[in-house]
Amino acid sequence: MNAVKQTLADWRDSLVDLVPDARPVRWVLLALVAYLLVALVLGMYWSLSPEHFDPREKAAEYAVADGGQVVTGSVTTAALMGVMETLLEKPGGYLHNDRFPPGIWLDNMPSWEYGALIQVRDLSRSMREVFSRSQSQSTEDEDLAMAEPRYHFDSDSWVLPSSESEYRQANAYTRGYFRRLSDANDSQAQFYARADNLRYWLSTVNTRLGSLSQRLSASVGQRRLNTDLAGDVGASQSTQAPQELLVKTPWLEIDDVFYEARGTTWALIHFLKAVQVDFAEVLQNKNAMVSLQQIIRELEASQETVWSPFILNGTGFGLVANHSLVMASYISRANAAIIDLRDLLLQG
């Protein structure tokens, strides 16, 4: 027993010797440890998903502040600005371009931000190209023409200029468009809630969700037949490709893809709820309102709390859950419903 005590004492003395005797150095080490602990707690807090907001309430809030009123297109525009504001003002702010702890250590929330940002970019492009224009030869809105490229600014830029500054400018231009929508003296600012315009944006959503579903499903690895040229006898491609493909998401990217999907669906829920208001008459005339509501319900299910501290990657029917496959299921069902909704909008 005495030998064990002596050994422990020797180890203690060795550890003490490793720390310099100089008091300032010890204070620096203590400060560093305290900083790392605070950064760890902040990182956990910053990784929490933001709360949802009501696009109609957001539109009313903006209208009151601007001295205007809510008109056709106001809710969709407010949803676009609200999602971007959330990315910039949530706890920790915009983390995707952080260069210092704890932001630089995090990957789940930056991936979540990127998923939401992609949806902001797609909607802003649709607003510039179709929602605000009566036909293909009409003039684009001046504010949206300034906002859309700024939403597409590099998501990783830290300074000169920073991503945040460009996105705030984009929201400022979008706010100008929002303000002009309800201005009776400015007939140039319009939002055309037509079935063909809604189908245009939904086709982009289709493409995004389809890609995410494939990447999520590939978490376990799949062998797929190459169907790139299926359905067209005369089709061709640049170079030859294998008849069978092994598709697998790299192990270190599985959680990133999962949280990108969470951010995508979070943003889409707000946009679709806004569309439900601005395109209400179109959806009712096409008897498609319930179809949109079902899409929203499927996407809301993807926002359920993840109780596991890690994104698990079990096999399809194994003992351990596979969170990516569950997320892919919700997204695939929502995507299929969007295809049906587009067909309904095309019918007379």
C-alpha positions in Angstrom: 0.0 0.0 0.0 2.8 2.4 0.9 4.4 1.6 -2.5 1.1 2.6 -4.3 0.9 5.8 -2.3 4.5 6.7 -3.2 3.8 6.0 -6.9 0.8 8.3 -6.9 2.7 11.0 -5.1 5.5 10.7 -7.7 2.9 11.1 -10.5 1.4 14.1 -8.7 4.8 15.7 -8.4 5.6 15.0 -12.0 2.4 16.8 -13.1 3.1 19.8 -10.9 6.5 20.0 -12.4 5.0 20.2 -15.9 3.2 23.5 -15.0 5.7 26.4 -14.9 6.1 28.0 -11.5 5.6 31.5 -12.9 2.2 32.8 -11.6 1.3 34.7 -14.9 1.7 31.5 -16.9 -0.5 29.6 -14.6 -3.2 32.4 -14.9 -2.9 32.1 -18.7 -3.5 28.4 -18.6 -6.4 28.8 -16.2 -7.9 31.4 -18.5 -7.4 29.2 -21.5 -9.2 26.3 -19.8 -12.1 28.6 -18.8 -12.3 29.9 -22.3 -12.5 26.4 -23.8 -15.3 25.4 -21.3 -17.3 28.5 -22.1 -16.8 27.8 -25.9 -18.0 24.3 -25.4 -21.2 25.4 -23.7 -21.8 28.1 -26.2 -21.3 25.7 -29.1 -23.9 23.4 -27.6 -26.3 26.3 -27.3 -25.6 27.7 -30.7 -26.3 24.2 -32.3 -30.0 24.3 -31.2 -32.4 24.7 -34.2 -34.2 28.1 -34.2 -37.9 28.3 -33.5 -40.5 28.5 -36.3 -42.3 31.8 -37.0 -45.6 32.6 -38.6 -45.1 34.2 -42.1 -48.4 36.0 -41.8 -47.5 37.6 -38.5 -44.1 38.5 -39.9 -45.8 40.2 -42.9 -48.1 42.1 -40.6 -45.1 43.2 -38.5 -43.2 44.5 -41.5 -46.3 46.2 -42.9 -47.0 48.1 -39.6 -43.3 49.2 -39.4 -43.4 50.4 -43.0 -46.8 52.1 -42.7 -48.2 49.9 -45.4 -50.5 46.9 -45.6 -50.4 43.2 -46.4 -51.3 42.5 -50.1 -50.8 39.7 -52.5 -47.1 38.6 -52.3 -46.4 40.2 -48.9 -46.4 37.0 -46.9 -44.1 35.2 -49.3 -41.7 38.1 -49.3 -41.9 38.4 -45.5 -41.1 34.6 -45.3 -38.0 35.1 -47.4 -36.8 38.0 -45.2 -37.7 36.2 -42.0 -35.7 33.1 -42.9 -32.7 35.2 -43.8 -33.1 37.2 -40.6 -33.1 34.0 -38.6 -29.9 32.8 -40.1 -28.2 36.1 -39.2 -29.7 36.8 -35.8 -30.2 33.4 -34.1 -28.0 32.5 -31.2 -24.4 32.6 -32.4 -25.4 34.5 -35.5 -24.3 33.2 -38.9 -21.8 30.4 -38.2 -21.0 29.1 -41.7 -18.1 31.4 -42.2 -16.7 31.5 -38.6 -13.0 31.3 -38.2 -12.8 31.2 -34.3 -14.1 28.9 -31.6 -16.6 27.7 -31.0 -18.0 28.4 -34.4 -15.1 26.8 -36.2 -15.6 23.6 -34.3 -19.2 23.2 -35.3 -20.4 21.5 -38.4 -24.1 20.6 -37.8 -25.4 24.1 -37.5 -23.4 25.5 -40.5 -24.8 22.6 -42.5 -28.3 23.5 -41.3 -27.7 27.1 -42.3 -26.5 26.1 -45.8 -29.7 24.0 -46.4 -31.8 27.0 -45.4 -29.7 29.4 -47.5 -30.1 27.3 -50.6 -33.9 27.6 -50.3 -33.6 31.4 -49.8 -31.5 31.6 -53.0 -34.0 29.5 -55.0 -37.0 31.5 -53.8 -35.3 34.8 -54.4 -34.5 33.8 -58.0 -38.0 32.7 -58.6 -39.3 36.0 -57.2 -37.0 37.9 -59.5 -37.6 35.8 -62.6 -41.4 35.0 -62.5 -43.3 36.1 -59.3 -42.6 39.8 -60.0 -43.0 39.7 -63.8 -46.2 39.4 -65.8 -44.5 37.7 -68.8 -41.0 36.7 -70.0 -40.5 40.0 -71.9 -41.5 42.3 -69.0 -38.9 44.3 -67.0 -37.6 42.7 -63.8 -38.1 44.5 -60.5 -35.2 46.8 -59.6 -35.0 45.8 -55.9 -35.2 42.1 -56.6 -32.5 42.4 -59.3 -30.2 43.9 -56.6 -31.2 41.4 -53.9 -31.0 38.1 -55.7 -27.2 38.1 -56.5 -26.4 39.2 -52.9 -28.3 36.2 -51.6 -26.0 34.1 -53.8 -22.9 35.6 -52.4 -20.2 33.2 -51.2 -21.5 31.6 -47.9 -17.9 31.2 -46.5 -16.6 34.8 -46.9 -15.4 36.1 -43.5 -14.4 39.7 -44.3 -14.0 42.1 -47.2 -17.0 41.7 -47.6 -18.4 39.3 -45.1 -21.3 37.0 -46.0 -23.4 38.6 -43.3 -23.1 42.1 -44.8 -24.1 40.9 -48.2 -27.1 39.0 -46.9 -28.2 42.1 -44.9 -28.0 44.2 -48.0 -30.0 41.6 -49.9 -32.7 41.7 -47.2 -32.7 45.5 -47.3 -33.4 45.5 -51.1 -36.1 42.8 -50.5 -37.6 45.0 -47.8 -37.8 47.8 -50.4 -39.7 45.5 -52.7 -42.0 44.5 -49.9 -42.7 48.2 -49.1 -43.5 49.0 -52.7 -45.9 46.1 -53.1 -48.6 47.9 -51.1 -47.8 51.4 -52.5 -50.7 52.4 -54.7 -48.5 55.0 -56.3 -45.9 52.5 -57.5 -47.4 50.1 -60.0 -44.0 48.7 -61.0 -43.8 46.5 -57.9 -46.1 43.5 -58.4 -46.4 39.9 -57.3 -48.3 37.7 -59.7 -49.9 34.8 -57.9 -50.5 32.5 -60.9 -50.5 28.7 -61.2 -47.6 28.7 -63.8 -45.4 30.9 -61.5 -46.0 28.6 -58.6 -45.1 25.5 -60.7 -41.9 27.2 -61.8 -40.7 27.5 -58.1 -42.0 24.0 -57.2 -40.0 22.5 -60.0 -36.8 23.9 -58.4 -38.0 22.5 -55.0 -38.5 19.1 -56.6 -34.9 19.1 -57.8 -33.5 20.1 -54.5 -35.5 17.5 -52.5 -34.8 14.8 -55.0 -31.0 15.3 -54.6 -31.2 15.4 -50.8 -33.3 12.2 -50.7 -30.7 10.4 -52.8 -27.8 11.7 -50.7 -29.6 10.7 -47.5 -30.5 7.2 -48.8 -26.8 6.7 -49.8 -25.8 6.7 -46.2 -25.7 2.9 -46.1 -24.4 2.6 -49.7 -26.4 1.3 -52.6 -25.7 -0.4 -55.9 -27.9 1.3 -58.5 -28.4 0.7 -62.2 -27.4 3.6 -64.4 -30.7 5.1 -65.6 -29.3 8.5 -66.8 -30.4 7.9 -70.4 -33.5 5.8 -69.8 -36.6 6.7 -71.7 -35.0 8.3 -74.8 -33.6 6.1 -77.5 -31.7 8.9 -79.1 -30.2 10.3 -75.9 -26.4 10.5 -75.4 -24.0 11.8 -72.9 -20.5 13.3 -73.0 -18.5 10.3 -71.8 -19.3 6.6 -71.1 -20.5 5.7 -67.6 -20.7 2.3 -65.8 -23.9 0.4 -66.1 -23.9 -0.2 -62.4 -23.0 2.5 -59.8 -22.0 2.3 -56.2 -23.5 5.3 -54.5 -22.4 6.0 -50.9 -22.2 9.1 -48.8 -18.8 9.4 -47.1 -19.0 8.4 -43.4 -17.7 11.8 -42.2 -20.4 13.7 -44.3 -23.5 11.8 -43.1 -24.3 14.2 -40.3 -23.6 17.2 -42.5 -26.1 15.9 -45.1 -28.7 15.2 -42.4 -28.5 18.7 -41.0 -28.5 20.3 -44.4 -31.8 18.4 -45.0 -33.1 19.7 -41.7 -32.3 23.3 -42.6 -33.8 22.8 -46.1 -37.1 21.5 -44.7 -37.2 24.2 -42.0 -37.0 26.9 -44.6 -39.4 25.2 -46.9 -42.1 24.9 -44.2 -42.1 28.7 -43.9 -42.2 29.3 -47.7 -45.0 26.8 -48.3 -47.1 28.3 -45.5 -46.6 31.7 -47.1 -47.5 30.3 -50.5 -50.6 28.9 -48.9 -51.7 32.4 -48.2 -50.6 34.3 -51.3 -51.7 31.6 -53.7 -54.9 30.7 -51.8 -57.3 31.5 -54.6 -55.2 29.6 -57.2 -54.9 26.5 -54.9 -58.7 26.5 -54.1 -59.6 26.8 -57.8 -57.4 23.8 -58.6 -58.7 22.0 -55.5 -55.0 21.7 -54.4 -55.1 23.3 -51.0 -55.2 20.0 -49.1 -52.3 18.7 -51.2 -50.2 21.6 -50.1 -51.2 21.1 -46.5 -50.1 17.5 -46.7 -46.7 18.5 -48.0 -46.3 20.9 -45.1 -47.3 18.1 -42.7 -44.7 15.7 -44.1 -42.0 18.4 -43.8 -43.0 19.2 -40.3 -42.4 15.6 -39.3 -38.8 16.0 -40.4 -38.3 18.6 -37.7 -39.0 16.3 -34.8 -36.4 16.3 -32.0 -33.4 14.1 -32.5 -32.9 12.4 -29.1 -29.6 10.7 -30.0 -26.5 12.7 -29.3 -25.2 11.4 -32.7 -26.6 10.9 -36.1 -26.8 7.1 -36.2 -26.1 5.2 -39.4 -27.4 1.7 -38.9 -28.3 -0.6 -41.7 -31.8 -0.5 -43.1 -33.2 -3.3 -41.0 -30.5 -3.5 -38.3 -30.6 -3.1 -34.6 -29.4 0.5 -34.7 -31.5 3.3 -36.2 -30.5 5.1 -39.4 -31.5 8.8 -39.0 -30.6 9.6 -42.6 -33.1 6.9 -44.0 -35.9 8.3 -41.8 -35.2 11.8 -43.0 -35.1 10.5 -46.6 -38.5 8.9 -46.1 -40.1 12.2 -45.1 -38.4 14.1 -47.9 -39.3 11.6 -50.5 -43.0 11.6 -49.6 -43.0 15.4 -49.6 -41.3 15.4 -52.9 -43.8 13.0 -54.4 -46.6 15.1 -53.1 -45.0 18.2 -54.8 -45.0 16.4 -58.1 -48.7 15.6 -57.7 -49.3 19.3 -56.8 -47.5 20.5 -59.9 -49.8 18.2 -62.0 -52.8 19.6 -60.3 -51.7 23.2 -61.0 -51.2 22.3 -64.7 -54.8 21.1 -65.1 -57.5 23.5 -66.1 
